[in-house]
Amino acid sequence: MPPYSPDLNPIEQAWAILKKKVTDLLREVPNVFECLECFFKTK
């Protein structure tokens, strides 16, 4: 096994899943800044 193998590291797989979900979500939002503004106004 190589010294660093991201395919076999569970945390790397978790980050990849999270990154894909965030990317998919941001594609659905027409304007990220509008979404963030709305989020912070409601908090």
Contacts in CASP RR format, 6 or more apart in sequence:
PFRMAT RR
TARGET T0000
AUTHOR 0000-0000-0000
METHOD contacts of the structure
MODEL  1
MPPYSPDLNPIEQAWAILKKKVTDLLREVPNVFECLECFFKTK
1 8 0 8 1.000
6 12 0 8 1.000
7 13 0 8 1.000
26 32 0 8 1.000
29 35 0 8 1.000
END
